[in-house]
Amino acid sequence: MVCSAAPVLLLATTLPLVGSPGAPVSQPAPSGTGGESGQQPDLASGAGESVLASVYVQLDFSSETWRDTLSSPLSLSPAPASSPPRTLTGLSLTTECATKPDGLTHCACLTGYQWNTSACSRHDPCHPPYNHQPCDCLVLSPAEAGYCQLLPPAIPCPRLLSVPGTLSLNSWLQMPGDTLNLTLLTSHETANLNWFLQRRTGSPILLQPGTQVSLASGPGQTVLSINNISHQWEGKYECCFEAQGFRWELSQVVRVPLRAADVTRLPDQLSVSCAASPGFQLSCCAPPTLLGYVASWSPGEGSEASLFNQPSDQCLVLAVQHCPAADTTYTCDLQSPGLTPLRVPISVTVIQDGDIACPEDSAAGAWNVTKAGYVAQAPCPVNRTGMVKRTCGPDGVWGPVQDSCTDTGLRALLQRAQLLWAGQGRPAAEVPRSLAELLERTGVVSSPSDLLALLGTVTHLAKAVADTGTQLNRSALEALLKTTDKVLDMDTSPLWTEAQVQTPSASSDLLLSVETLARSLRPQDHPFAFSLPNVQMQTQLLSATLPADYRVSFSTQPPLQALIPRHSLAPLVTGNDSITMTGLVLRKLDRLLPSNYGQGLGDSLYTTPGLVLAISIMAGGQAFNQGEVIMDFGDRDGTFHCVFWDHHLFQGNGGWSEEGCQAQPANASSAAQCICRHLTAFSILMSRHPVPESRTLDLLSHVGLGASILALLVCLGVYRLVWRVVVRNTVAYLRHAALLNMVLCLLAADTCFLGAALLPPGPESPLCLAAAFLCHFLYLATFFWMLAQALMLAHQLLFVFHQLSKRRVLSLMVVLGYLCPMGFAGAALGLYLPRGQYLGERACWLDEKGGVSYTFAGPVLVIVGLNGLVLAVTMLKLLRPSLSEGPQGEKRQDLLGVTKALLVLTPIFGLTWVLGLATLLEDDSTVPHYVFTILNASQGVFILWFGCLMDKKVQQALRRRFCRMQPPNSTISLATNETHILEHSKGRSENAR
């Protein structure tokens, strides 16, 4: 059809062939790629009828003579005798084509014509990737021919095009932080509607729903909204859609003024020594905008300003030739017609004689003389953005250099990822491109800012993938895993430490991002296996039928295995959707995660196995987090906790949690096997101070508690028999009343503790929570009654002639023995239960690793200390009584009484909790655990023996009851320190009353 000598192909349309002036008009239908050469008009037959017809004729001309040929008369082929007469009334050019060296033809539409959507969908555009724009030029093969079609005319003005829609916006000037609204109103049905942003440079950017972009559609109306707009969103907004068989484009230009934060000052403050450096430079840099800002400096006298361009900014540099005599504020003014000038100040402080200043330092960089208390600033090296700062201390000594410079490539990747998440771009194309570029830039990471920019890029890419449901190809995922492997190799670098000081959630965000991207592999790339020193990944595509157990193993040391039972996978089988299983092992990451521990783990530090296992399931395009998974972490020494990383703990910084996970007995005694009821990132925590096996301690504790309960019951029986005999005076009554309340509290506490062992542990069990609270209160009450007994003893010794009545002392003892422990127990419940740090991990008792344990240990240790002080005072008073306190000839009996009193008070006052403190501090030795368990669980035996049976009044009362023996005329109860001194003073007090 077109020879090589005729590079230009014109397709002409003839309008119309007229039979009668009143004939109706008929436009060609928009189908195919147009007409063919020699197409005949479709004339209706019938006598007396005239029809207006269109004929498309293909004309071939040489490049030199086509205009002359076109201007010569054209003749139509003779019409048959039966046809009505035909008249050629007009000739219009629709399409101009040019044959390229590769043999393909580029056909462009002339004004008023366009390729229809059918042709556009079957041919490539002449200038990719602008295939969203109206179809003006297509690439045709040599064997093809076609023509552009006439666009619908406007009514009642046929010379104008009838665009089937209007695009309006709320304001062409959008202030930073405002919401931009563009509204498309259409008069015809539309299809394939897309929004694009054409910025000052680059290709149009597709806009999709994101954190800043939202779309709303209704009958004949579509609204694009962009919230919190900034200068990064200014440009020409294009709305492209299909209607009436053609592609249409409507556009509006939006301008956004700059903010002061968009302007970079270097420095933002300056202290200068006129003697050391008479001149200095100031610069302000702003991104180019459509508003055409003009920059100037003031004051500008004696200075020279120059403008130069950076890759992303335009900078105005002021070279001050002469140092000002006094402190001066220089202002960079950015002005745009019709807008309020943007003023960015830079204060310059002149160092005067006598001012403390840091000297010039060229060893650590070009640091000029700086006034004390000021921050010196320097630009970053080439290809890095940011600022280098150094503080001059108040004593005139330089501080450390603070480098916040970021590689320009990493910074650009981060900004692109942020805008992609906000709604600018196609994630399916941008994410693989960014991951490939990120892998290439990993080697330039040399500062905490570089590392944070890299991690931030991965985080925002993962968020964009999760929000849009984008699937990654194999090469993109490999680039991510290689980048992750290199980042984890930096675990010993100080970069991670400094980066996590600035962003505590950096490592937690990396874990979540890699998990998200790893499970986004498209189905056709499964199965997938990948292994590097720090990263191992395996995927498997299970059939839509009921799958078997899912098993995966990784070549770690020791080997790591995971199993998801069949019954956990069965509920995921719906329709014909396949199930994608992803297993990911990240070495060294567990040591980079912050040491945050949730409920049941306390505040102690743990060691980890050096890896994190992440398992995820995708079915029907959705991620499923529920399911049972059994993991074997291999042989591990000591006790361990099965945990997962909860990204929601600790204000979003993440932390280890045991919820839904528990340790399972394995075949080998030293194997660490865990079972969890959900899917996420797992690991195990091992105590740095191992404790004895819990089975042995549990056995000792239960045996001791059983003996204690039996002894306390015996003690109650003894008191039932001898109570009236042993409480004949006030001192004895108060002493035995305190002891009786101790027995009752300890008996109830031991019984509750043993019963709590039968309850399922965990905050979801109300009975377990109630048992823990009662045990806390009753054990505290036992110790507070010990304190009440000791204070009563001290009162009787120190205030011999000022004794309180029995009723008042007993009332005070009840308040101390019951209300005080109730206050401690209630405060602990209200403070730690909402935080999830109240209950322990394996029993209905307080969390031994958290602060709640100190609400018990603290009061107990204070009581032990007070009781020790009472013992010391008791020994002094008994060894050195004054003349008024009793006869001096009974010194031998006093010494014997002190000895027996000490033997009674020592175990009752809870000295075993000194060992309890050692267990709370996690001493490496296992001896304190055993000794504390035995002594503390045997308190009832101690009370029965030393507090009850060693009392001579009790012994004599029992002999009298069982052996019918008469007691002697005078007795001394050494166990209760009721010496002759106390009896003598007590008698005088009673006589006084």
ABEGO torsion letter per residue (X at the ends): XBBAABABBBBBBBOBBBABAABBBBBBBBBEAEBBBGBBBBBBBEBGBBBBBBBBBBBBBBAAAAAAAAABBBBBBBBBAABBBBBBABBBBABBBBBBAAGBBBBBBBBGBBBBAAAAAABBBABOAAAABBBABBBBBAABBBBBBBBBBBOABAABBBBAEBBBBABABBBBGBBBBBBBBBABBBBGBBBBBBBABEBBBBBBBBAABBBBBBBGBBBBBBBGBBAAABEBBBBBBBBGGBBBBBBBBBBBBBBAAABBBOBABBBBBAAABABBBBBBBBBBBAAGBBBBBOBABGBBBBBBBBAABBBBBBBBABBBABBBBBBBBBBBBGBBBBBBBBBBBBBBBGBBBBBBBAAAEBBBBBBBGBBBBBBBBBGBBEBBBBBBBAAGBBBBBBBABBBAAAAAAAAAAAAAAAGBEBAAAAAAAAAAAAAAAAAABABAAAAAAAAAAAAAAAAAAAAAGBBBBAAAAAAAAAAAAAAAAAAABAAAAAAAAABAAAAAAAAAAAAAAAAABBAAAOBBBBBBAABBBBBBBBBABBBBBBBBBBBBOBBBBBBBBAAAAAAABBEABBBBBBBBBBBGAAAABBBBBBBGAEABBBBBAGBBBBBBBBBGGBBBABEBBBBBAEBBBEBBBBBBBBAABGGGAEBBBABGBBBBBBABAABBBBBBABBBBBBBBBBABBBBBAAAAAAAAAAAAAAAAAAAAAAAAAAAAAAAAAAABAAAAAAAAAAAAAAAAAAAAAAAAAAAAABBBEAABAAAAAAAAAAAAAAAAAAAAAAAAAAAAAAAAABAABBBBAAAAAAAAAAAAAAAAAAAAAAAAAAAAAAGAABBAABBBBBAABAAAAAAAAAAAAAAAAAAAAAAAAAAAAABBBAAAEBAAAAAAAAAAAAAAAAAAAAAAGAAAAAAAAAAAGBABAAAAAAAAAAAAAAAAAAAAAAAAABAAAAAAAAAAAAGBBBBABBBBAAAGBBAAAAAAAAAAAAAX
